[in-house]
């Protein structure tokens, strides 16, 4: 049939056919740009699984509408704007829609990105929010992302200081400064930028701090923020702040925040402690070719830290997991150093200590699910979880001596996977 002779309203939708599991082939799609976009959609819906079933109906409302009513899928190449992933993310947030897609009236004079943003605003925006927040929908990675949660929270009138999920503390002044950050910032960068400006640090220094090691690490803000206040009060050089920041970051991650004390300390004493820390690190790690002046170079500090810690970066976009169920307290802990791997392998009596190479290369992440009765004080290890980082997929879950996990433990692992957009993999095999 020659579809060009049909009225626009009855021209078959290629994407609707894919979403309805009808047979299709690339060569049959006459528009090359549409063909490229639909291949992304087809790859996702190649198999029937939890995610495809969950998103299918919302996608049917959204994607064919964009295909027929805008040039985003028919004239805008993927290299210019990769539209399908953004639409899939919008489908995931179906519960946040305050309007239906059919009532959207696209302004075809807008450039492609702004046209897509207008659809996002139509679906979830009730109150005006800063323009930089729109970038949350273009972040790759998990389909459900904390910055998109924050976007919906703000777009529907939520308080900046009460973002859903785990967020760092924000004063009223920091919250007000959050609203006026550069458009190129992400929402997490905006939080740190607002915090730093609220302390009284200059704009140029605030931008530098936002891009530093502690820029997006909110894990130890109870330490980082007082340190920044101390530095701002002394008006010392940025280089000293960089050295002390690396030192504080390393102490917190290696030994915990309790290893840092500011009471009775001066900025000069912190700088001395930081330099001595790196000098000692040079000695114990065998980097004898370095000299004290090399500490001023971020490259050599990073090299010293890597050798000293023998650790690796945690997996991105994994939320803290702590649950109480039937009188038990559960906690998932990520293992990020050889020492922690050795302890896990020794306690669980299996070979996880040999997995450090894959962890350091960023291929896998190892997690330890631990529990205790609410009346007890110490956590016991229940299972070790191996996750394939690239696919965000569980590869194996092993209890003591590689035994199969208990039913309640498996249920907790499944809940953790669901909250962090991690594919539980072959559940029946573990």
N, C-alpha and C positions, 0 to 999 in steps of 0.2 A: 504494500500500500504506500502511496506517496503522501507522507504526512504533511508535506508543504501545502497540500490542498485543503487540509482540515482547518477549521477555525482554531484560534489560539487556545480556547478553553478546553478543547478536546485533543490537543496534541499530546501524545503519550509522554509522560515524564520518565526519563531514563533512571533518575535516582529513586523514584517511587517504585519502579520495577525491581531494582536491586533490593530495596527494603522489603518488598513483598515476595522475595525469593523467586522471582520469575527469571527464566533463562536470559542471558545477555552475552554479548561478545563485544570486545573493543572495536574491531573493524566496522561493526554495524552502526557505531556512533559517528555521525557525520562531522561533528565539530571536534577538532583535535584537542582544544583546551578543555572542553567538557569531558572528553575521554580521560584526560590526565587526572582531573578531579575525582571522577567516579571510580577510578582504580583504587584510590585511597579508601573510599567508602566500601568498595567491594572486598578489599582485604580484611576490613574489620568484620564484615558480615559473611565471610567465607564459612565460618563455623558458628553453630548455635551454642552460645554459652551464656553465663550469667549477665555479662555486660550487654551483649547484643539484645537479649530479651528485655533487659531493663530500659534500654534507650530507644527501642524500635518505634514505639507509638509516637513519642515526642519527635523523633527524626522524621516520621511521615508527615507531621504537621509543619515542620520547619524547612527541611532541605528541598523538597519539590517546590515550595513557595519561592525560595531564593533562586532556584534554577529557572523557573518560568517568569518571575517578575523582575529580575535584576540581571545585570551582566556579570555578576560575581563568579558564576560557574561556567559561563559560556564565552566570555570575552576577556576575563582577567586571568592571566596565567598564574600557575602556582608559584612561580618565582617572584611574582609581584605581591601576591597575597594568597597564602595557603588557607582557603576558606573552610574546607570541610572539617579540619580539626576544631576550629572555633565553633562551628555549628554543633559538633558532637559535644563540646563542653557545655554549650547552652542547653542541649537536650538533657544532659546530666542534671542541670539545675532547673528541671521542669517544675519542681515544687516551689521555686521562687518566682515563677512567672506571675505578673499581676495583670497582664493582657495576653490575648491570644495572637498568634502570628498573622491571622487573616486580617486583622484590623490595622496592620502596619501599612503605611503609605510611603514607600521609598522615594526619596528625592534623587533621581537619577543624575542630577548635576553634580553630586558630591563625588569626591575621589573614592576609590574602592575601599580604603580602610575606614574612612568616615562613614561611608554607606553601611558597612558592616557594623560599625559602632552604633549607628542610629537604630539598627535592629536590636542590638543588645539593650540600648536604653529603652526602646519601646517595650521590651519584654519584662525588664526587671527594675527600671528606674522610676521611682516615685518622687524623689527629691534630688536636686542638683548636687553633684559632688565634683571634686577637683578632676581636671582632665587627665592627670597622670594615672588616675585609678583605672582608666580604660585598659592600660597595658596588662592588667591581670588576666585578661581573656586571651592574650597572645603568648602566655608563658607555656613552654613545652613541659612535658613530664606527666605526672598523674592527672587524670581527667578531672578529679575533684581536688582543688588546690586551695590552700588556706587564704591566699590573696583574693581568690574569687569568692570565698566565703565572706571575707571582709568587704569586698565590693558590694555584695548583696545586702549585707548588714547596713552599710552606709546609705546605699541607694534607697532603702526602705525606712530611713529615718533613725537608724541605730546610732547610739552614742559612740564617738571615736574612742573613748576611754573604756569601752565595754565590748571590744571586738570578740567574736566567738572563738572558742579554742584558746590555746595558750598564747598569751601576748605579753610583752615586756611592760613594766609599769610606765605610765605616762602622766605627767602633771598637766594641769589645765593649760599652762602656757605652752608646753610641748604639743598638746593636742591642737591648740590654735595655730601654732607654727607648721604643723603637719599639713594644713590646708593651703599653704603658700609655697610649696617646694617646687623646684624646676620640673617641667613636664617630662623630662627624660628619666626621672627617678621611678623606681618600682615602689610599691606600697611599703615594703619592708625598709627600703632605703629611706623613705619619707619618715618613718617612725624614728629611725636613728638620727636623721637630720634634725627633726624637731626636738628630740631630746638634747642633742648637742647645742643647738642654738639657744635653748631654754637655759642652759648653764651659763651662757654669756660668751661663748666662743664665736669668733668671727665666721662669716660665711665661707671664706676660702678654706679655713682650717676645718670647718664642719664638713665640707665636701671631701677633703682629704681623709678625715676620720671615717666617713661613711664608706669609703673604698678600701679601708685598712682591714687588718686581720679581725678586729673586733667590730667592724662595721655592721655585719649582719649576724653576728654571734650574740644572741640575747640570753644565752644560757646562764651567764654569771653577771647580770646587770647590777646586782647588789655589790659587786666589786668594781666593775668597769665604770659605772657612773660616778662613784666617789673619787676614783682615780682621775677621771676627767675634770672633776671639780677642783681637785688639788692642783692639777696642771694649769688650769685656767687662772687660778688665784696667783700662781707664781709667775705667769707670763714668760715661761721658758721656751726654748726652741722646739720646733716640731720634731726634730731628730730625737730628742730625749723622750718625747711622748711615744714615738715609734718603738724605741728600744724597751721602754717600760711596758708598753702595751704587749709586746711579744713576750716579755718576761711574765707578766700577770696572766696572760692567756695560757702559757705553758704550765705555770704553777697550778692554775685552776684545773686544767685538763689532766695533768699528771698526778696531782696530789689532793685536789679538791679545793673549794673556796676557803675552807677553814685554815689552809696553809698561808693565807694572806691576812695580815693585820695592819691596819692603818693608824691605830691609836698610838699617839706619841711619835709617829713617823713624820719626817719632812720629805719634800720632793727630792732633795739632794740625796737623802739616804736611800730612797727608792731607786734612784739612778745608779747609785753604787751597788746596791743589791742586784740590780739587773745586769750590770756589767760583770760582776763576780759570778753570777749564775752562768753566763755565757762562757766566761773564761774557764770555769770548772767543767762545763760541757765540752769544750774543746779538748781538755785533757783526758776526760774519761772515755771519749768516743774515738780517740786516736787521730783527731784532725790537727796534728801537731804543726802542719805547715801554715796554719792560720796564726795571725798576730793580733794583739789586742785592738789595733785600729780597724781590723776587719769587722768588728762588732757593729761599726757604724753603717755597714752595708747590709741591706735587708736580705740579699741573696745568701750571704754567709750565715746570717742568723737563722734563716730557714733551713739551711743545710745542717747546722748544728742541732736544731730542734728535731729534725727528722732522724738524725743519727742517735740523738739522746733518747728520744721517746720510742723509736722503732714502732711507730704507730701509723695510722692511716685515717683519712677523713671519714666521718660517719656518712651513712647513706642519706641522700637528700630527701626532704619531704616525708619524714617519719615522725609522727606525733608521739609525745610521751604517752605511755600506756600504763595506767594503774587502775585496777578494778577491785571491787569488793563483791564477793558472791558466796552465799551460803556459809558465812562465817570465816571465809578465807580472803586474804589479801593477795592480789596478783600484780606482778610488775614485769614488763619486758625491758631488758637492758641490752644495748648494742655493745659488742666487744670490738675495741678499736686499737688494741696493742698486743704484741706478742706475749707480754706478761699475763694479760687477761686471758688470752687463748690457752696458755699453759695451765692456768688455774682451772679453767673450764674443763679442759681435757683430763686433768688429774682428778677433779671431783666427780666427773661424769664417767670416767674410765673408758674414754673412747679417743679417737685420733684427731680431734679437731685442732690440736696444736700444730698440725702439719699444714694447715690451710692458710698460713700467714702470707705466703707468696701471692696467692690469688686475691687475698684481701688488699694487699699493698698495690697490686695492679688495678684495683677497682673492679674486678670481675664479680666478686661476691661480697656479701656482708654476713656476718655471724651475729645472731641474737641469742640471748639466754632468757628464757621465761622462768621466773622465780616466784615462790609463794611462801606464805606462812599463815598460821592461824591468827586471827585478829588479836588473840591474847598473848601471842609470842612476840619476840622482838627481832629475831634474825630470820632472814630469807633463806630458803633452801632452793637449790637448782632443780627444776623439773625436766625441762627439755632444752636441747640446743637446736636452733633453727638456722638453716642455710638458705640465703636468698640470692638469686641471680639478679644483679643490679640492673643490667641493661633491659631485661624483660620484666623486672619487678615481679619475680615469680619464685615461690618457695620450691626448693629442690629437694630438701629432706628435713625431717623433724625427728630427732632421736632422743630417747630418754637414757637413763643410766645403762651403760654397756650396750648401747645401740638397740635397746628394747623399744617396743611400740609404746607411744604415750598413752596415758590413761584417758578415758573418755572426757572427763572434765577439763583436762589439760588441752586436748585437741579442740574442744569448744572455745577455749580462751585464745588459742592460736588463730582460729578461724575469725573470731571477733576482731583481733588485732589486724589481720589481713584486710578485713572489710573496711576498717577505719582508716587504713593507710593506702588503699587502692593497690593492694598487693595480691596477685593471683595465687591462691592457695595451692595450685598445681594438682598433682595426682593425690587428692585427699585420701582416696581409698588405699593408697600404698603406704600412708603413714598414720 
